[in-house]
């Protein structure tokens, strides 16, 4: 994993909690736009690593992207 070859096609989300930052998750724009405006979480799967879930403090419609 790492930075995508074409970063314009992805939304970069810094992941962490409180004052800790764990890294960056790159979400394809088509998946981001498919989320409902009231969604506050995003679930995804990484091959050979398992399922993961990101929880946001606000609904996605209020997040600056």
Secondary structure, 3 states (H helix, E strand, C coil): CCCCCCHHHEEEEEEEECCEEEEEEEEEHHHHHHCCCCCCEEEEEECCCEEEEEECCCCHHHCCC
